[in-house]
């Protein structure tokens, strides 16, 4: 899906639907789901498309987040910090107003929601036993804190989505036969003529900086408070710096073949499409059509799905902010780059070490 279906939806994967009746979704998740690959790497200093979670001591707690100075203590890393927020977001996990106490608490003051969530874990004896086993400082249910919960989630993500076992890694380690001739030619283009590596650099293939490349806008957008437009201004929503307007974080390219669709809003279903957009953002924006967006049908949301895409003034503003240079490549050269990107795919792919549990202590079904 280009834009996910959050709280209120039913099912998983391609079979997921937006729900029915009073519990159906009220809004699409504004951005495409970020990948989880290698987020435990020491180099990772910002998370999410707009970098709204970052390592910083601006609030005296080591991180700059939407919780500001109300962030809980004893968080292991930036991944544990990030894990705090989906459970407080209306359209991700918290639900609509009036459905439960979590959304009301989150709306009133974000740090009041986390103790309520923690109490749900404390009330389940199976979870209590698991937490006692995992943490030396937990002796009974009263010792469990929200930090224990998100630290556990972070530890799982770090181990489960670590990926450095690719043909490209073998090549770097001296195996000259690890890449095909076409992949080597694609690598040379990537680091040379195509200029991909000017942003997609380092072992994670990201400089962790932010750029405006004029991806076509659609969906509800991650609007700022008091913003009259249905749009997504990207990094500016976090920095309040007009120079950051429409900028989004350079994504890592490891396992890029597994994470379609592409772009902060999933505007392109194929690698070829997103590469061609990088090569000539203005031309590709002008030729883009809504059928490229994979949106789960929801009649009650259609009126807003492409309202920003049809706003000519907003599109003119977007196109005026492009900050990457146009590059001329042939289709054959693009295909070679795609071959190289396929060499960044882990041998185990989506078959992760731990995988899906048969059941969970809450008793909820596991799809």
URWOHU-V331208 format. One record per residue. RES is the residue in one small letter. OMEGA is omega in degrees with one decimal (NA if undefined). Layout:
# URWOHU-V331208
res: (RES,RES)
omega: (OMEGA,OMEGA)
This chain:
# URWOHU-V331208
res: (x,x,x,x,x,x,x,x,x,x,x,x,x,x,x,x,x,x,x,x,x,x,x,x,x,x,x,x,x,x,x,x,x,x,x,x,x,x,x,x,x,x,x,x,x,x,x,x,x,x,x,x,x,x,x,x,x,x,x,x,x,x,x,x,x,x,x,x,x,x,x,x,x,x,x,x,x,x,x,x,x,x,x,x,x,x,x,x,x,x,x,x,x,x,x,x,x,x,x,x,x,x,x,x,x,x,x,x,x,x,x,x,x,x,x,x,x,x,x,x,x,x,x,x,x,x,x,x,x,x,x,x,x,x,x,x,x,x,x,x,x,x,x,x,x,x,x,x,x,x,x,x,x,x,x,x,x,x,x,x,x,x,x,x,x,x,x,x,x,x,x,x,x,x,x,x,x,x,x,x,x,x,x,x,x,x,x,x,x,x,x,x,x,x,x,x,x,x,x,x,x,x,x,x,x,x,x,x,x,x,x,x,x,x,x,x,x,x,x,x,x,x,x,x,x,x,x,x,x,x,x,x,x,x,x,x,x,x,x,x,x,x,x,x,x,x,x,x,x,x,x,x,x,x,x,x,x,x,x,x,x,x,x,x,x,x,x,x,x,x,x,x,x,x,x,x,x,x,x,x,x,x,x,x,x,x,x,x,x,x,x,x,x,x,x,x,x,x,x,x,x,x,x,x,x,x,x,x,x,x,x,x,x,x,x,x,x,x,x,x,x,x,x,x,x,x,x,x,x,x,x,x,x,x,x,x,x,x,x,x,x,x,x,x,x,x,x,x,x,x,x,x,x,x,x,x,x,x,x,x,x,x,x,x,x,x,x)
omega: (174.9,177.4,-173.7,172.6,-176.7,-176.5,-178.1,178.9,179.7,175.7,-179.2,175.7,-177.4,-178.7,-176.7,179.6,-172.6,176.7,-178.1,173.8,-174.3,-177.2,-178.4,-177.8,178.7,-174.9,173.3,171.2,-167.7,-176.7,176.7,-178.6,177.4,176.9,-176.9,-172.4,170.8,178.6,176.3,-179.2,-178.0,-177.2,-174.7,-178.4,176.3,176.6,178.8,-173.3,-178.5,179.9,-175.6,171.3,-175.6,175.5,-176.6,177.8,-177.2,-180.0,177.8,-179.6,173.9,-176.5,172.7,-174.8,175.3,178.6,178.8,-176.6,-177.5,178.3,177.4,177.9,171.6,176.5,-172.3,-173.1,-176.1,177.3,176.6,177.3,-178.2,-176.9,179.8,-163.0,178.0,-178.0,178.5,-177.1,-176.8,-172.3,177.5,-178.4,-170.5,179.7,-176.6,-178.2,-179.5,-177.4,-178.2,-175.7,-175.2,-177.8,178.4,178.7,-179.7,-178.0,-177.8,178.4,-164.7,-175.2,175.6,-179.1,-173.7,174.8,179.0,177.3,179.4,179.8,176.7,177.7,-179.7,-176.0,-179.9,-173.3,178.5,177.4,179.7,-179.8,178.8,179.0,175.9,179.6,-174.1,-172.3,180.0,-176.0,177.5,178.3,173.6,-171.8,-177.4,-178.0,-177.7,178.3,177.3,179.5,177.1,-177.2,-176.3,174.2,177.7,177.4,-179.5,179.9,178.0,-179.3,-179.0,-176.3,-172.7,-175.8,171.3,-176.0,174.6,-176.9,-176.2,174.1,179.2,177.7,177.2,179.8,178.9,-179.6,172.3,178.5,-175.4,-179.7,-176.9,179.9,175.9,178.4,-179.1,178.5,177.6,177.1,176.4,177.2,179.0,175.6,-178.6,-178.2,-177.3,-172.0,-176.1,176.0,-179.8,-172.9,176.1,176.5,-179.4,-172.1,176.4,-176.4,179.1,-179.6,172.8,174.4,179.6,176.3,-172.3,-176.5,174.8,-178.9,173.2,171.9,179.3,-177.7,173.3,-177.6,-176.2,-177.5,174.0,-174.6,175.4,176.5,180.0,177.3,-177.4,-175.9,168.4,-175.5,176.9,-178.2,173.3,-174.7,-178.9,178.1,178.4,-172.5,-173.2,177.4,-176.8,177.6,178.8,-175.9,178.4,179.0,178.4,-173.7,173.0,180.0,172.1,179.9,176.9,-176.7,-178.8,180.0,-176.6,-167.6,176.2,-0.5,-168.1,-176.6,-176.2,177.3,178.1,-174.6,-176.8,-178.4,-175.7,175.1,-179.4,179.9,-177.3,176.0,179.8,177.1,177.8,-177.6,-179.5,-173.6,-176.3,-179.6,-178.2,176.4,-176.9,-179.5,-177.5,178.2,-175.4,-179.6,177.7,178.9,178.9,-179.4,175.8,-178.4,175.8,-172.8,-174.5,178.4,-173.4,-177.9,-177.2,-172.9,-175.3,-179.7,179.7,178.2,-179.1,-179.8,-173.4,178.8,179.2,179.1,176.6,176.2,-179.3,-177.2,-179.7,-174.1,-178.4,-178.1,170.0,-175.2,176.9,179.1,178.7,175.3,174.9,176.6,179.2,178.1,176.9,178.9,178.6,176.7,178.0,176.8,177.7,179.6,175.9,178.0,176.5,-178.6,178.9,-178.1,-179.7,177.5,-178.6,176.2,-173.5,-173.6,-176.8,176.0,-174.8,176.6,177.3,178.7,179.0,-173.8,-179.1,-176.8,176.6,-179.0,177.1,-176.9,NA)
